[in-house]
């Protein structure tokens, strides 16, 4: 294999691993409902209570 193809494979693996780590499970329904009840505001004390 040439150096370019090895670097291409390494880059593809890094991108795949990074993308896989970024995927998390869905947010629990009770927390989602509480966030919707808060609305679109910045309220650290109420958010911290969640």
C-alpha positions as CSV (number, residue, x, y, z in Angstrom):
1,X,0.0,0.0,0.0
2,X,1.2,3.5,-0.7
3,X,1.5,6.1,2.0
4,X,-1.5,8.0,0.6
5,X,-3.8,5.0,0.9
6,X,-2.6,4.2,4.4
7,X,-3.2,7.8,5.5
8,X,-6.7,7.6,3.9
9,X,-7.6,4.5,5.8
10,X,-6.3,6.0,9.1
11,X,-8.3,9.2,8.5
12,X,-11.4,7.2,7.8
13,X,-11.0,5.2,11.0
14,X,-10.5,8.4,13.0
15,X,-13.6,10.0,11.5
16,X,-15.7,6.8,12.2
17,X,-14.5,6.5,15.8
18,X,-15.2,10.2,16.4
19,X,-18.7,10.0,15.0
20,X,-19.5,6.9,17.0
21,X,-18.4,8.5,20.2
22,X,-20.6,11.5,19.6
23,X,-23.8,9.4,19.4
24,X,-25.6,9.2,22.7
25,X,-28.8,7.6,23.7
26,X,-32.0,9.6,23.6
27,X,-32.9,11.9,26.5
28,X,-35.1,10.4,29.1
29,X,-38.8,11.4,28.6
30,X,-39.2,12.9,32.1
31,X,-36.2,15.3,31.7
32,X,-37.3,16.2,28.2
33,X,-40.8,17.1,29.6
34,X,-39.2,19.2,32.3
35,X,-37.0,21.1,29.8
36,X,-40.1,21.8,27.7
37,X,-41.9,23.1,30.7
38,X,-39.0,25.5,31.4
39,X,-39.3,26.9,27.9
40,X,-36.6,28.7,25.9
41,X,-34.9,30.6,28.7
42,X,-31.6,30.6,30.5
43,X,-32.3,29.7,34.1
44,X,-29.3,27.9,35.7
45,X,-31.0,27.3,39.1
46,X,-34.1,25.7,37.7
47,X,-32.0,23.7,35.1
48,X,-29.6,22.5,37.8
49,X,-32.5,21.1,39.7
50,X,-33.2,18.7,36.9
